[in-house]
C-alpha cells in the first residue's frame, strides 16, 4: 500500500502499473509438489532458480509411458465463464509446453524461440520474455463443462502424447488462473486459499506548477471487437 508498482516489461522504460482487482483461483501457485496438484504421468523436482531470483521453481518431468504428461488443478471451471490461465516456463530438455483446459482449448508455446505454436479454441494467448530463459505463457478460454487448468509437456508443436524417459522436462513457476478476459500480473497464492489483489488507484494533488488549466492530453487505446474487415 502506498508504494507504486513500476513495470519494466515494455522495453525497459518503467511505467506505473495500475490494474483492476483480480483473484488467483489457484491456492498453491508455486508449490507444484503439493498434493493439490494432480501429477498425471509426471513428477516434479524443486529447488530451481525462479524468475524472482529465489529457488521456488520446479522441473516438470515426464515418465516412460506413451501418453500425455501434465500437472493440473483439482477443480473444474464453470462452463460458460471466461478464464485466463498463465504460468512461467523455461525450457529444459523439452522446448515445448502447452496450456490446456483438458476439454477443448489449448495453446502450444516454444520455450526456445519464444513463439506461439498450434492454437485451438483459445480466445486469446501470449508469450512474454522475463529474462534468463523464462517466459510467461497465457491463454484465455471460455470454459466447457468439466474443464480444468493444466500444464502439459510436449516433444514438438502439437505433439500430444509421447514416450518419455523419466528425466526430461521443462521448468515451471507461478501458475495463475483468473476469471478474466486477459491476464494480470502474477498474484502469489501459496497458502491453501485463493488470493485477491485489490484494484490499484493513483492520485496526485498540487500539480498546477506542471500542468496548467488550459492544456492537456486526450489518450485512447482502441482495438477492433471482431475480425470482420471493418475498422
SULWO-V587706 format. One record per pair of residues at least 12 apart in sequence whose C-alpha atoms are under 7 Angstrom apart, sorted by sequence separation. I is the first residue (numbers start at 1). J is the second residue. D is the distance in whole Angstrom. If there is no record, write none. Layout:
BEGIN
((I | J | D) (I | J | D))
END
This chain:
BEGIN
((4 | 16 | 7) (5 | 17 | 5) (32 | 44 | 7) (46 | 58 | 4) (96 | 108 | 7) (97 | 109 | 6) (107 | 119 | 5) (115 | 127 | 7) (126 | 138 | 5) (45 | 58 | 5) (46 | 59 | 6) (96 | 109 | 6) (106 | 119 | 6) (107 | 120 | 6) (114 | 127 | 7) (125 | 138 | 5) (126 | 139 | 7) (44 | 58 | 6) (45 | 59 | 5) (96 | 110 | 5) (106 | 120 | 5) (125 | 139 | 4) (44 | 59 | 5) (45 | 60 | 7) (95 | 110 | 6) (96 | 111 | 6) (105 | 120 | 5) (106 | 121 | 7) (124 | 139 | 6) (125 | 140 | 6) (44 | 60 | 5) (95 | 111 | 5) (105 | 121 | 5) (106 | 122 | 6) (124 | 140 | 5) (153 | 169 | 7) (43 | 60 | 6) (44 | 61 | 6) (95 | 112 | 6) (104 | 121 | 7) (105 | 122 | 6) (122 | 139 | 7) (123 | 140 | 5) (42 | 60 | 7) (43 | 61 | 5) (122 | 140 | 6) (123 | 141 | 5) (42 | 61 | 5) (43 | 62 | 7) (122 | 141 | 5) (42 | 62 | 5) (91 | 111 | 5) (41 | 62 | 6) (42 | 63 | 6) (90 | 111 | 6) (91 | 112 | 6) (41 | 63 | 6) (30 | 56 | 7) (32 | 58 | 7) (42 | 69 | 5) (41 | 69 | 5) (42 | 70 | 6) (40 | 69 | 6) (41 | 70 | 7) (40 | 70 | 5) (39 | 70 | 6) (40 | 71 | 6) (39 | 71 | 5) (107 | 139 | 7) (38 | 71 | 5) (39 | 72 | 7) (37 | 71 | 6) (38 | 72 | 5) (37 | 72 | 6) (38 | 73 | 6) (37 | 73 | 5) (38 | 74 | 7) (105 | 141 | 7) (36 | 73 | 7) (37 | 74 | 7) (36 | 74 | 7) (118 | 157 | 6) (99 | 139 | 7) (117 | 157 | 6) (118 | 158 | 6) (103 | 144 | 7) (140 | 181 | 6) (140 | 182 | 7) (90 | 133 | 6) (90 | 134 | 5) (103 | 147 | 6) (89 | 134 | 6) (90 | 135 | 6) (102 | 147 | 6) (88 | 134 | 6) (89 | 135 | 5) (101 | 147 | 5) (102 | 148 | 6) (88 | 135 | 5) (89 | 136 | 6) (101 | 148 | 5) (88 | 136 | 4) (101 | 149 | 5) (102 | 150 | 7) (87 | 136 | 6) (88 | 137 | 6) (100 | 149 | 6) (101 | 150 | 6) (108 | 157 | 6) (86 | 136 | 7) (87 | 137 | 6) (100 | 150 | 5) (108 | 158 | 7) (86 | 137 | 5) (87 | 138 | 7) (99 | 150 | 6) (100 | 151 | 7) (86 | 138 | 4) (99 | 151 | 5) (85 | 138 | 6) (86 | 139 | 6) (98 | 151 | 6) (99 | 152 | 6) (84 | 138 | 7) (85 | 139 | 5) (98 | 152 | 5) (84 | 139 | 6) (85 | 140 | 6) (97 | 152 | 5) (98 | 153 | 7) (84 | 140 | 4) (97 | 153 | 5) (83 | 140 | 6) (84 | 141 | 6) (96 | 153 | 6) (97 | 154 | 5) (83 | 141 | 6) (96 | 154 | 5) (82 | 141 | 6) (83 | 142 | 6) (96 | 155 | 6) (82 | 142 | 4) (94 | 154 | 7) (96 | 156 | 6) (81 | 142 | 6) (82 | 143 | 6) (94 | 155 | 6) (96 | 157 | 7) (80 | 142 | 6) (81 | 143 | 6) (80 | 143 | 5) (79 | 143 | 5) (80 | 144 | 6) (78 | 143 | 6) (79 | 144 | 5) (77 | 143 | 6) (79 | 145 | 5) (78 | 145 | 7) (77 | 146 | 7) (76 | 146 | 5) (77 | 147 | 5) (76 | 147 | 5) (77 | 148 | 6) (76 | 148 | 5) (75 | 148 | 6) (94 | 168 | 7) (73 | 148 | 6) (93 | 168 | 5) (94 | 169 | 5) (72 | 148 | 7) (73 | 149 | 6) (93 | 169 | 5) (94 | 170 | 6) (72 | 149 | 6) (73 | 150 | 7) (92 | 169 | 6) (93 | 170 | 6) (72 | 150 | 4) (92 | 170 | 4) (71 | 150 | 6) (72 | 151 | 6) (91 | 170 | 5) (92 | 171 | 6) (70 | 150 | 7) (71 | 151 | 5) (90 | 170 | 6) (91 | 171 | 6) (70 | 151 | 5) (71 | 152 | 7) (90 | 171 | 5) (70 | 152 | 4) (89 | 171 | 5) (90 | 172 | 7) (51 | 134 | 7) (69 | 152 | 6) (70 | 153 | 6) (89 | 172 | 4) (69 | 153 | 6) (88 | 172 | 6) (89 | 173 | 6) (87 | 172 | 7) (88 | 173 | 5) (87 | 173 | 6) (88 | 174 | 6) (87 | 174 | 6) (88 | 175 | 7) (87 | 175 | 4) (86 | 175 | 6) (87 | 176 | 6) (86 | 176 | 5) (85 | 176 | 6) (86 | 177 | 7) (68 | 160 | 6) (85 | 177 | 5) (68 | 161 | 4) (84 | 177 | 6) (85 | 178 | 7) (67 | 161 | 4) (68 | 162 | 6) (83 | 177 | 7) (84 | 178 | 5) (66 | 161 | 6) (67 | 162 | 5) (83 | 178 | 6) (84 | 179 | 6) (66 | 162 | 5) (67 | 163 | 7) (83 | 179 | 4) (84 | 180 | 6) (66 | 163 | 4) (82 | 179 | 6) (83 | 180 | 5) (84 | 181 | 6) (65 | 163 | 5) (82 | 180 | 6) (83 | 181 | 6) (84 | 182 | 6) (64 | 163 | 5) (65 | 164 | 6) (82 | 181 | 6) (84 | 183 | 6) (64 | 164 | 4) (63 | 164 | 5) (64 | 165 | 5) (62 | 164 | 5) (63 | 165 | 5) (64 | 166 | 6) (62 | 165 | 7) (63 | 166 | 4) (62 | 166 | 5) (61 | 166 | 6) (62 | 167 | 7) (61 | 167 | 6) (62 | 168 | 6) (61 | 168 | 6) (62 | 169 | 6) (61 | 169 | 4) (60 | 169 | 5) (61 | 170 | 7) (59 | 169 | 6) (60 | 170 | 6) (59 | 170 | 6) (60 | 171 | 6) (59 | 171 | 4) (60 | 172 | 7) (58 | 171 | 6) (59 | 172 | 6) (57 | 171 | 7) (58 | 172 | 5) (57 | 172 | 6) (58 | 173 | 6) (57 | 173 | 5) (50 | 173 | 7) (30 | 173 | 6) (30 | 174 | 5) (29 | 174 | 5) (30 | 175 | 7) (29 | 175 | 5) (29 | 176 | 6) (26 | 176 | 6) (26 | 177 | 6) (24 | 176 | 6) (25 | 177 | 5) (24 | 177 | 5) (25 | 178 | 6) (24 | 178 | 5) (23 | 178 | 6) (22 | 178 | 7) (29 | 188 | 6) (31 | 190 | 7) (29 | 189 | 5) (30 | 190 | 6) (28 | 189 | 6) (29 | 190 | 5) (27 | 189 | 5) (28 | 190 | 4) (24 | 187 | 6) (26 | 189 | 7) (27 | 190 | 6) (28 | 191 | 6) (27 | 191 | 6) (28 | 192 | 6) (24 | 189 | 7) (27 | 192 | 5) (27 | 193 | 5) (27 | 194 | 5) (26 | 194 | 6) (25 | 194 | 5) (24 | 194 | 6) (23 | 194 | 7) (24 | 195 | 5) (23 | 195 | 6) (24 | 196 | 6) (23 | 196 | 4) (22 | 196 | 6) (23 | 197 | 6) (22 | 197 | 6) (21 | 197 | 6) (22 | 198 | 7) (21 | 198 | 4) (21 | 199 | 4) (20 | 199 | 4) (19 | 199 | 6) (20 | 200 | 6) (19 | 200 | 5) (18 | 200 | 5) (18 | 201 | 7))
END
